[in-house]
């Protein structure tokens, strides 16, 4: 008997012993008086066994049909063998039209040996950090290096942008490794679509944070930090991975769902995946995004022009012009070309903007035309006629040829021909 039935047995025994009325007994067990009368009658006829439910051990009327159960198992084994029950339930409903609950799918997978139920862990205490109130107030970013294509290509990195207030994915991009240019492209695309957020939360990767505090040279910030500062976006470095748990948990979700979605879509390379990702983002946000506490969108819609964004999202370096309007950058000489004498530009500060496709030289915010010369193969200075002989004498080859050099064999043959002795005629031949 169940605990509920044992409780009814105690109450009915008190009613039968005239210690309690039927009305009071019905209230005690939560039944109506007519229902309690039927239960009391069954007890009087059959004893305690009359209180046991007749449905116990019987097949449920809502039980899933065996044909449906077999079809679900077959589909899961063929296509969704490594899916979790919740994700497999979504695919069965969306792709195959099954009308079945997620718990039923979980139980079917456990009975078929496809899924093994996990033991419930003891809850750990974590201090809760309240979400930001408005959308775009804080954006978390991270890169996840993983075998995203399940061996169909080499492992690569997924760059993620996620909103702290809504868990909405603002951007995803696959790159070969976690690099500066990848973040430049991802953040620029996000800003052009949504606007400028108030702040960005990242880890302490060298792309975001300068670790050498004792450095005497440099600006004290990374190229990405400089770009965000130019856009008036506060960069906040996290002290631990748990501090930016929202993006870390999103990476775990992607390593489960995104991998399987790409497998079903037949995606095997980075280019195709990046083209397909907006479709996945839209579906993911519809499934997992939550409503923000504030209806205000904190994104600032005013963004720089595309040409200005080109200058911001690139590697920048400061150089100073020589009196000949030249500067050196990565073993290349850049010579500014001006129609005027350009006296005002002598020793002026120049910003070198290095983009993947070009180098731009900015002077007071304007691009300057230039010519380039290889630093190792620069054109020689012109030599005057007075110094020509001295230059030739100083640059003559002063090394001796090797012992087996062809020049030596030629010189020796010439010497032998000159010094060779021919046979002299005899005295007898002379007298005769």
C-alpha positions as CSV (number, residue, x, y, z in Angstrom):
1,X,0.0,0.0,0.0
2,X,1.1,3.6,-0.6
3,X,1.4,6.2,2.1
4,X,-1.8,7.8,0.9
5,X,-3.7,4.5,1.2
6,X,-2.2,3.8,4.7
7,X,-3.4,7.3,5.8
8,X,-6.9,6.4,4.6
9,X,-6.8,3.1,6.5
10,X,-6.0,4.9,9.8
11,X,-8.9,7.3,9.3
12,X,-11.4,4.6,8.3
13,X,-10.4,2.5,11.3
14,X,-11.2,5.5,13.6
15,X,-14.5,6.0,11.8
16,X,-15.4,2.4,12.2
17,X,-14.5,2.6,15.9
18,X,-16.9,5.5,16.3
19,X,-14.1,7.9,17.2
20,X,-14.7,10.1,14.2
21,X,-17.6,10.9,11.9
22,X,-17.6,10.2,8.2
23,X,-17.8,13.9,7.4
24,X,-14.8,14.6,9.5
25,X,-13.0,11.6,8.1
26,X,-13.7,12.7,4.5
27,X,-12.2,16.1,5.3
28,X,-9.1,14.5,6.9
29,X,-8.2,12.5,3.7
30,X,-9.4,15.2,1.2
31,X,-12.4,13.3,-0.3
32,X,-16.0,14.2,-0.7
33,X,-18.5,12.5,1.6
34,X,-20.0,10.3,-1.1
35,X,-16.5,9.2,-2.3
36,X,-15.4,8.5,1.3
37,X,-18.6,6.4,1.8
38,X,-17.6,4.3,-1.2
39,X,-14.1,3.8,0.1
40,X,-15.5,2.9,3.6
41,X,-17.9,0.4,2.0
42,X,-15.0,-1.3,0.1
43,X,-13.1,-1.5,3.3
44,X,-16.0,-3.2,5.1
45,X,-16.4,-5.8,2.3
46,X,-12.7,-6.6,1.4
47,X,-10.7,-5.3,4.4
48,X,-7.5,-3.3,3.8
49,X,-7.1,-4.7,0.3
50,X,-10.3,-2.8,-0.8
51,X,-8.4,0.5,-0.4
52,X,-5.7,-0.4,-3.0
53,X,-6.3,1.3,-6.3
54,X,-7.6,-1.0,-9.1
55,X,-5.5,0.9,-11.7
56,X,-2.3,-0.3,-10.1
57,X,-0.4,-2.6,-12.5
58,X,-2.7,-1.8,-15.4
59,X,-1.6,-0.2,-18.6
60,X,-2.2,3.5,-18.8
61,X,-4.7,4.9,-21.2
62,X,-2.3,7.7,-22.2
63,X,0.6,5.2,-22.9
64,X,2.5,5.9,-26.1
65,X,1.7,3.4,-28.8
66,X,4.3,0.8,-29.4
67,X,4.6,1.7,-33.1
68,X,5.3,5.3,-32.2
69,X,7.8,4.2,-29.6
70,X,9.6,2.0,-32.1
71,X,9.7,4.8,-34.7
72,X,11.1,7.3,-32.2
73,X,13.8,4.8,-31.1
74,X,14.7,4.0,-34.7
75,X,15.0,7.8,-35.6
76,X,17.1,8.5,-32.6
77,X,19.5,5.6,-33.3
78,X,19.9,6.6,-36.9
79,X,20.2,10.4,-36.8
80,X,20.2,11.6,-33.2
81,X,22.2,8.9,-31.4
82,X,24.4,11.4,-29.4
83,X,21.7,14.1,-28.8
84,X,20.5,14.9,-25.4
85,X,16.8,14.2,-24.6
86,X,15.8,17.8,-24.8
87,X,17.5,18.5,-28.1
88,X,16.3,15.1,-29.6
89,X,12.7,16.1,-28.6
90,X,13.0,19.4,-30.5
91,X,14.1,17.6,-33.6
92,X,11.4,15.0,-33.4
93,X,8.8,17.6,-33.1
94,X,10.2,20.1,-35.7
95,X,11.5,17.7,-38.3
96,X,9.2,14.7,-38.0
97,X,6.0,16.0,-36.5
98,X,5.8,13.8,-33.4
99,X,3.4,14.9,-30.7
100,X,5.3,13.7,-27.6
101,X,6.7,15.3,-24.5
102,X,10.4,15.8,-23.8
103,X,10.1,13.7,-20.6
104,X,8.6,10.8,-22.6
105,X,11.5,11.1,-25.0
106,X,13.9,10.9,-22.1
107,X,12.3,7.8,-20.7
108,X,12.2,6.1,-24.1
109,X,16.0,6.8,-24.5
110,X,16.7,5.5,-21.1
111,X,14.7,2.3,-21.6
112,X,16.4,1.7,-25.0
113,X,19.8,2.3,-23.5
114,X,20.5,5.3,-25.7
115,X,20.7,7.8,-22.8
116,X,22.0,7.2,-19.3
117,X,20.4,9.3,-16.6
118,X,22.8,11.4,-14.5
119,X,22.9,11.4,-10.8
120,X,21.7,14.6,-9.3
121,X,24.7,16.5,-7.9
122,X,24.7,18.2,-4.6
123,X,24.0,21.9,-5.2
124,X,26.9,24.2,-4.8
125,X,26.6,27.7,-3.4
126,X,27.4,30.5,-5.9
127,X,26.9,34.1,-5.3
128,X,24.4,35.3,-7.9
129,X,25.2,38.3,-10.1
130,X,22.1,40.1,-11.2
131,X,21.8,40.5,-15.0
132,X,22.2,44.0,-16.4
133,X,18.8,45.6,-16.9
134,X,18.9,46.8,-20.5
135,X,19.8,45.2,-23.7
136,X,23.2,46.3,-24.9
137,X,24.4,47.5,-21.5
138,X,27.0,44.7,-21.2
139,X,28.2,42.3,-23.9
140,X,30.3,39.3,-23.0
141,X,32.8,37.9,-25.5
142,X,35.0,34.8,-25.6
143,X,36.7,32.4,-28.0
144,X,36.3,28.7,-27.8
145,X,38.8,26.4,-29.5
146,X,37.2,23.0,-30.2
147,X,36.8,20.3,-32.8
148,X,33.6,22.0,-34.2
149,X,33.5,19.9,-37.4
150,X,34.0,16.5,-35.7
151,X,37.2,15.6,-37.6
152,X,35.9,16.8,-41.0
153,X,38.6,19.5,-40.8
154,X,41.2,20.7,-38.3
155,X,40.0,22.2,-35.0
156,X,39.2,25.9,-35.1
157,X,38.0,28.7,-32.8
158,X,34.4,30.1,-32.4
159,X,34.2,33.8,-31.4
160,X,31.1,34.6,-29.4
161,X,29.2,37.8,-28.5
162,X,26.3,37.4,-26.0
163,X,24.1,40.0,-24.2
164,X,24.2,39.9,-20.5
165,X,20.6,41.1,-20.0
166,X,18.9,38.8,-22.4
167,X,21.3,36.0,-23.2
168,X,20.8,37.0,-26.9
169,X,23.6,36.0,-29.3
170,X,24.8,39.1,-31.1
171,X,27.5,37.5,-33.1
172,X,29.3,34.2,-34.0
173,X,32.2,33.7,-36.2
174,X,34.5,30.8,-37.0
175,X,38.3,31.5,-37.3
176,X,41.4,29.4,-37.5
177,X,42.5,30.6,-34.1
178,X,41.6,33.3,-31.6
179,X,43.1,36.3,-33.3
180,X,42.8,40.1,-33.4
181,X,41.5,40.4,-36.9
182,X,38.7,37.9,-36.1
183,X,37.5,40.0,-33.2
184,X,37.8,43.1,-35.4
185,X,35.5,41.6,-38.0
186,X,33.0,40.2,-35.5
187,X,32.7,43.4,-33.4
188,X,32.4,45.7,-36.4
189,X,29.6,43.6,-38.0
190,X,27.8,43.6,-34.6
191,X,28.1,47.4,-34.2
192,X,26.9,48.1,-37.8
193,X,23.8,45.9,-37.1
194,X,22.9,46.9,-33.5
195,X,24.9,50.0,-32.6
196,X,27.6,50.6,-29.9
197,X,27.1,48.8,-26.5
198,X,28.0,50.6,-23.3
199,X,30.6,48.0,-22.2
200,X,32.2,44.7,-23.1
201,X,33.2,41.9,-20.7
202,X,36.2,39.7,-21.7
203,X,38.8,37.4,-20.3
204,X,42.5,38.5,-19.8
205,X,43.7,37.2,-23.2
206,X,46.6,39.2,-24.6
207,X,44.2,40.5,-27.3
208,X,42.2,42.3,-24.6
209,X,44.7,43.0,-21.8
210,X,48.3,44.0,-21.5
211,X,50.0,41.8,-18.9
212,X,53.4,43.6,-18.7
213,X,52.7,46.4,-16.3
214,X,56.4,47.3,-16.0
215,X,56.7,48.1,-19.7
216,X,58.3,51.6,-20.2
217,X,57.2,51.9,-23.9
218,X,53.8,51.6,-25.5
219,X,50.4,53.0,-24.7
220,X,49.4,50.4,-22.0
221,X,46.5,49.1,-24.0
222,X,46.1,46.5,-26.8
223,X,45.0,47.2,-30.3
224,X,41.4,46.0,-29.5
225,X,41.4,48.1,-26.4
226,X,42.4,51.1,-28.4
227,X,39.6,50.4,-30.9
228,X,36.9,50.1,-28.2
229,X,38.2,53.3,-26.6
230,X,37.8,55.1,-29.9
231,X,34.2,53.9,-30.0
232,X,33.6,54.9,-26.4
233,X,33.0,51.3,-25.3
234,X,34.3,50.3,-21.8
235,X,36.4,47.2,-21.8
236,X,36.1,45.2,-18.5
237,X,38.5,42.3,-18.0
238,X,37.2,39.4,-15.9
239,X,39.3,37.9,-13.1
240,X,38.1,34.4,-13.7
241,X,36.1,32.2,-16.1
242,X,33.3,31.9,-13.6
243,X,32.9,35.7,-13.6
244,X,31.7,35.6,-17.3
245,X,29.7,32.5,-16.8
246,X,27.0,33.5,-19.3
247,X,29.3,33.2,-22.3
248,X,31.1,30.1,-20.9
249,X,27.8,28.3,-20.5
250,X,26.8,29.4,-24.0
251,X,30.0,27.8,-25.3
252,X,29.0,24.5,-23.7
253,X,25.6,24.7,-25.4
254,X,27.2,25.4,-28.7
255,X,29.6,22.5,-28.3
256,X,26.5,20.3,-28.0
257,X,23.8,21.8,-30.3
258,X,25.9,23.8,-32.9
259,X,28.1,20.8,-33.7
260,X,25.0,18.5,-34.3
261,X,23.2,21.2,-36.3
262,X,26.2,21.6,-38.7
263,X,26.4,17.8,-39.0
264,X,22.7,17.6,-40.0
265,X,23.2,20.5,-42.4
266,X,26.3,18.9,-44.0
267,X,28.6,21.8,-43.3
268,X,32.3,20.9,-43.4
269,X,34.3,24.2,-43.8
270,X,34.6,27.6,-42.1
271,X,33.4,29.6,-45.0
272,X,30.1,27.7,-45.4
273,X,29.6,27.7,-41.6
274,X,30.0,31.5,-41.3
275,X,27.4,32.0,-44.1
276,X,25.0,29.7,-42.3
277,X,25.5,31.0,-38.7
278,X,22.9,33.9,-38.9
279,X,20.2,31.3,-39.5
280,X,21.4,29.3,-36.4
281,X,21.6,32.5,-34.3
282,X,18.0,33.5,-35.1
283,X,16.8,30.1,-34.1
284,X,18.9,29.9,-31.0
285,X,17.7,33.4,-29.7
286,X,14.1,32.4,-30.3
287,X,14.7,29.4,-28.1
288,X,16.9,30.7,-25.3
289,X,16.7,34.5,-25.1
290,X,14.9,36.1,-22.2
291,X,13.1,39.4,-21.8
292,X,15.2,42.2,-20.3
293,X,14.2,43.9,-17.0
294,X,14.1,47.3,-18.8
295,X,12.5,47.9,-22.2
296,X,15.1,50.5,-23.0
297,X,17.7,49.5,-25.6
298,X,21.1,50.7,-24.4
299,X,22.7,50.5,-27.9
300,X,23.9,53.8,-29.2
301,X,22.8,54.0,-32.9
302,X,25.2,56.8,-33.8
303,X,28.3,55.0,-35.3
304,X,31.2,56.3,-37.3
305,X,31.2,56.2,-41.1
306,X,32.5,53.1,-42.9
307,X,35.8,54.9,-43.8
308,X,36.3,55.8,-40.1
309,X,35.5,52.3,-39.0
310,X,38.2,51.1,-41.5
311,X,40.7,53.2,-39.6
312,X,39.5,52.1,-36.2
313,X,39.4,48.4,-36.8
314,X,43.0,47.9,-37.9
315,X,46.4,47.7,-36.3
316,X,47.7,51.2,-35.6
317,X,51.2,52.4,-34.9
318,X,52.7,55.9,-34.4
319,X,55.7,57.1,-36.5
320,X,57.5,60.4,-37.0
321,X,58.5,61.7,-40.4
322,X,62.0,62.6,-41.3
323,X,63.0,65.8,-43.0
324,X,62.7,63.9,-46.3
325,X,59.1,63.0,-45.4
326,X,60.0,59.4,-44.9
327,X,59.2,56.8,-42.2
328,X,60.1,53.2,-41.6
329,X,57.5,50.5,-40.8
330,X,58.3,46.8,-40.9
331,X,61.4,47.1,-43.0
332,X,59.7,49.2,-45.6
333,X,60.4,52.9,-46.3
334,X,57.2,55.0,-46.9
335,X,57.8,58.3,-48.6
336,X,55.0,60.9,-48.5
337,X,54.1,62.4,-51.9
338,X,53.0,66.0,-51.8
339,X,52.5,68.6,-54.5
340,X,53.7,71.3,-52.2
341,X,57.2,71.4,-50.5
342,X,55.6,70.0,-47.4
343,X,57.8,71.9,-44.9
344,X,55.1,71.7,-42.3
345,X,55.1,67.9,-42.4
346,X,58.7,67.6,-41.5
347,X,59.1,65.6,-38.2
348,X,55.3,65.4,-37.9
349,X,53.5,62.5,-36.2
350,X,52.0,60.0,-38.6
351,X,49.5,57.2,-37.7
352,X,50.2,54.0,-39.7
353,X,47.0,51.9,-40.1
354,X,47.7,48.4,-41.1
355,X,44.8,46.6,-42.7
356,X,44.8,43.1,-44.3
357,X,44.6,44.6,-47.8
358,X,46.5,47.9,-47.5
359,X,48.6,50.3,-45.4
360,X,47.1,53.8,-44.8
361,X,49.1,56.8,-43.5
362,X,47.1,59.3,-41.6
363,X,48.2,62.9,-41.0
364,X,45.7,64.9,-39.0
365,X,43.0,62.3,-39.8
366,X,43.6,62.4,-43.6
367,X,45.1,59.7,-45.7
368,X,48.3,60.6,-47.4
369,X,49.7,59.3,-50.8
370,X,53.0,57.6,-50.6
371,X,55.7,55.5,-52.3
372,X,57.4,52.5,-50.8
373,X,61.0,51.3,-50.9
374,X,62.5,48.1,-49.6
375,X,64.7,49.0,-46.7
376,X,67.3,46.4,-47.7
377,X,67.3,47.4,-51.4
378,X,67.0,51.1,-51.3
379,X,68.4,53.0,-54.3
380,X,72.0,54.0,-53.9
381,X,73.0,57.6,-53.6
382,X,74.4,59.2,-56.7
383,X,78.3,59.4,-56.9
384,X,80.0,62.5,-58.3
385,X,82.7,62.1,-60.9
386,X,85.4,63.3,-58.4
387,X,84.6,60.4,-56.0
388,X,84.1,57.7,-58.7
389,X,87.7,56.4,-58.7
390,X,87.8,56.3,-54.9
391,X,84.5,54.4,-54.8
392,X,85.7,51.8,-57.3
393,X,89.0,51.3,-55.4
394,X,87.2,50.8,-52.1
395,X,84.8,48.3,-53.5
396,X,87.2,46.1,-55.4
397,X,87.1,42.4,-54.7
398,X,89.9,41.8,-52.2
399,X,89.4,38.1,-51.6
400,X,91.6,35.4,-53.2
401,X,90.1,32.7,-55.4
402,X,90.1,29.1,-54.1
403,X,92.8,26.7,-55.0
404,X,90.5,24.8,-57.4
405,X,89.0,27.9,-59.0
406,X,89.0,27.7,-62.8
407,X,90.8,31.0,-62.9
408,X,93.8,29.5,-61.3
409,X,94.0,26.6,-63.8
410,X,93.7,29.1,-66.6
411,X,96.5,31.4,-65.1
412,X,98.8,28.4,-64.6
413,X,98.4,27.2,-68.2
414,X,99.3,30.7,-69.4
415,X,102.4,30.8,-67.3
416,X,103.5,27.3,-68.5
417,X,103.1,28.4,-72.1
418,X,105.3,31.5,-71.6
419,X,108.1,29.7,-69.6
420,X,108.2,26.5,-71.5
421,X,111.7,25.5,-73.0
422,X,111.8,24.1,-76.5
423,X,114.6,21.6,-77.6
424,X,117.7,23.5,-79.0
425,X,119.3,22.4,-82.2
426,X,122.5,20.3,-81.9
427,X,126.0,21.6,-82.7
428,X,126.3,19.1,-85.6
429,X,123.2,20.3,-87.2
430,X,124.5,23.9,-86.9
431,X,127.9,23.1,-88.6
432,X,126.3,21.1,-91.3
